[in-house]
Amino acid sequence: MTETLTPPTTDLAPGSPLAVLFGFAAVTARLDSRLTADEERDSAETAAADHVYTAYPSTLDRALDDDAWTGHPVLRDDAVQPSAVAHLDGGLWLHHTITADADYRDVLTLIVPCACGRGYVTTLVEDEDDLLDLLQELRLTGGRSAHGGDAGGPHCASAPVA
């Protein structure tokens, strides 16, 4: 692979030894900071499995195998971190990612089919107690997100099925 060296904008003379060295450092930094899509997928799967192991030892860790996760690389604009999803059965999914802000916090979301069949409802899962509360509610509806009286009409707040 051939990279063009671009000297930094400083008071250095173009082509000076220091300008060339700065160019090498810039290229190396760009090359080192980018993971391949496969590496991003693997990293996302590992992060999801690790989060489940540490934060959900009595529930998800016992229900999911480490290889239950499917990783996804960042989106083209790099605004979304790598993520991983795990299928739970019955149309329910878990989505895991890590926030891109300064705290790099794990984010786990439960994705549930809507009772009307037109979409999915996502719920942020804060901890194991929160997950158990959600699961207790979902047991009553057969694993579907119940509507608050609108019977799945035009006021359905779910994300449409693509």
C-alpha positions as CSV (number, residue, x, y, z in Angstrom):
1,M,0.0,0.0,0.0
2,T,1.4,3.4,-0.9
3,E,0.6,6.4,1.3
4,T,1.4,10.0,0.3
5,L,3.2,11.8,3.1
6,T,1.6,15.2,3.9
7,P,3.9,17.5,5.9
8,P,2.1,19.2,8.8
9,T,1.3,22.9,8.5
10,T,4.1,24.4,10.5
11,D,7.0,26.8,10.0
12,L,9.1,23.8,8.9
13,A,10.7,23.9,5.4
14,P,8.9,21.5,3.1
15,G,11.0,18.4,2.7
16,S,13.0,19.1,5.8
17,P,13.9,15.9,7.8
18,L,11.5,16.9,10.6
19,A,8.7,17.6,8.2
20,V,9.2,14.2,6.6
21,L,9.3,12.5,10.0
22,F,6.1,14.3,11.0
23,G,4.5,12.9,7.8
24,F,5.5,9.4,8.7
25,A,4.0,9.8,12.2
26,A,0.7,11.1,10.7
27,V,0.4,8.2,8.3
28,T,1.3,5.7,11.0
29,A,-1.3,7.2,13.4
30,R,-4.0,6.9,10.7
31,L,-3.1,3.3,9.9
32,D,-2.9,2.3,13.6
33,S,-6.1,3.9,14.6
34,R,-8.3,2.1,12.1
35,L,-9.4,-1.5,12.8
36,T,-10.6,-3.6,9.9
37,A,-14.3,-4.4,9.8
38,D,-13.6,-8.0,10.9
39,E,-11.6,-6.7,13.9
40,E,-14.5,-4.3,14.8
41,R,-17.0,-7.2,14.6
42,D,-14.9,-9.4,16.8
43,S,-14.3,-6.6,19.3
44,A,-18.0,-5.9,19.4
45,E,-18.9,-9.5,20.1
46,T,-16.3,-9.8,22.8
47,A,-17.4,-6.6,24.5
48,A,-21.1,-7.8,24.4
49,A,-20.2,-11.2,25.9
50,D,-18.0,-9.6,28.5
51,H,-20.7,-7.1,29.5
52,V,-23.3,-9.9,29.9
53,Y,-20.8,-11.9,31.9
54,T,-20.1,-9.1,34.4
55,A,-23.4,-7.2,34.6
56,Y,-26.0,-10.0,34.1
57,P,-24.5,-13.1,35.7
58,S,-27.8,-14.6,37.0
59,T,-29.8,-14.1,33.8
60,L,-28.3,-13.4,30.4
61,D,-24.9,-15.0,31.1
62,R,-26.7,-18.2,32.0
63,A,-29.0,-18.1,28.9
64,L,-26.6,-16.9,26.2
65,D,-23.5,-18.6,24.9
66,D,-20.5,-16.3,24.3
67,D,-20.9,-17.0,20.5
68,A,-24.5,-15.9,20.5
69,W,-23.4,-12.4,19.5
70,T,-23.1,-11.2,15.9
71,G,-20.8,-8.2,15.6
72,H,-21.3,-5.2,13.3
73,P,-18.6,-2.6,12.4
74,V,-19.0,1.1,12.7
75,L,-21.2,2.9,10.2
76,R,-19.5,4.8,7.4
77,D,-19.7,8.1,9.2
78,D,-18.1,6.7,12.3
79,A,-20.8,8.3,14.4
80,V,-21.9,4.9,15.6
81,Q,-19.6,2.6,17.5
82,P,-19.3,-1.1,16.6
83,S,-22.2,-3.1,18.0
84,A,-23.4,-6.7,18.5
85,V,-26.8,-8.3,18.5
86,A,-28.0,-11.6,19.9
87,H,-31.3,-13.3,18.9
88,L,-33.3,-14.5,21.9
89,D,-36.1,-16.3,20.0
90,G,-39.7,-15.3,19.4
91,G,-38.5,-12.2,17.5
92,L,-36.7,-10.6,20.5
93,W,-33.2,-9.3,20.2
94,L,-30.5,-7.8,22.4
95,H,-28.3,-5.0,21.0
96,H,-25.1,-4.0,22.7
97,T,-22.8,-1.1,22.0
98,I,-20.4,1.2,23.9
99,T,-21.0,4.9,24.0
100,A,-18.6,7.1,22.1
101,D,-18.6,9.8,24.7
102,A,-16.0,10.3,27.4
103,D,-17.3,7.6,29.8
104,Y,-17.3,4.6,27.3
105,R,-20.3,3.0,28.9
106,D,-21.9,-0.3,27.9
107,V,-25.4,0.1,26.5
108,L,-27.7,-2.9,26.3
109,T,-31.1,-2.6,24.5
110,L,-33.9,-5.1,24.4
111,I,-35.7,-5.1,21.0
112,V,-39.2,-6.5,21.2
113,P,-41.8,-7.1,18.4
114,C,-44.8,-4.9,18.7
115,A,-48.1,-6.5,19.5
116,C,-49.6,-5.0,16.3
117,G,-47.0,-6.8,14.2
118,R,-45.9,-3.7,12.4
119,G,-42.6,-3.0,14.2
120,Y,-40.4,-3.2,17.1
121,V,-40.1,-1.4,20.4
122,T,-36.7,-0.8,22.0
123,T,-36.0,-0.6,25.7
124,L,-32.8,0.4,27.4
125,V,-31.8,-2.3,29.9
126,E,-30.1,-0.6,32.9
127,D,-29.2,-3.7,35.0
128,E,-30.3,-7.2,35.9
129,D,-33.3,-6.1,38.0
130,D,-34.5,-3.9,35.2
131,L,-34.2,-6.9,32.8
132,L,-36.2,-9.1,35.1
133,D,-39.0,-6.5,35.4
134,L,-39.1,-6.2,31.6
135,L,-39.2,-10.0,31.2
136,Q,-42.1,-10.3,33.8
137,E,-44.1,-7.9,31.7
138,L,-43.3,-9.6,28.4
139,R,-44.3,-13.0,29.8
140,L,-47.9,-11.7,30.1
141,T,-48.0,-10.7,26.4
142,G,-46.1,-13.7,25.0
143,G,-43.0,-11.7,24.3
144,R,-44.8,-8.8,22.5
145,S,-44.7,-5.1,23.4
146,A,-48.3,-4.3,24.5
147,H,-49.9,-1.1,23.4
148,G,-51.4,1.3,25.9
149,G,-54.9,1.1,24.4
150,D,-54.4,2.2,20.8
151,A,-54.7,-1.4,19.5
152,G,-51.8,-0.9,17.1
153,G,-53.5,1.9,15.1
154,P,-51.8,4.9,13.6
155,H,-50.4,5.9,17.0
156,C,-48.2,2.9,17.3
157,A,-44.8,4.1,18.6
158,S,-42.8,1.2,17.3
159,A,-40.1,1.4,14.7
160,P,-41.6,0.1,11.5
161,V,-40.5,-3.3,10.1
162,A,-38.3,-2.6,7.0
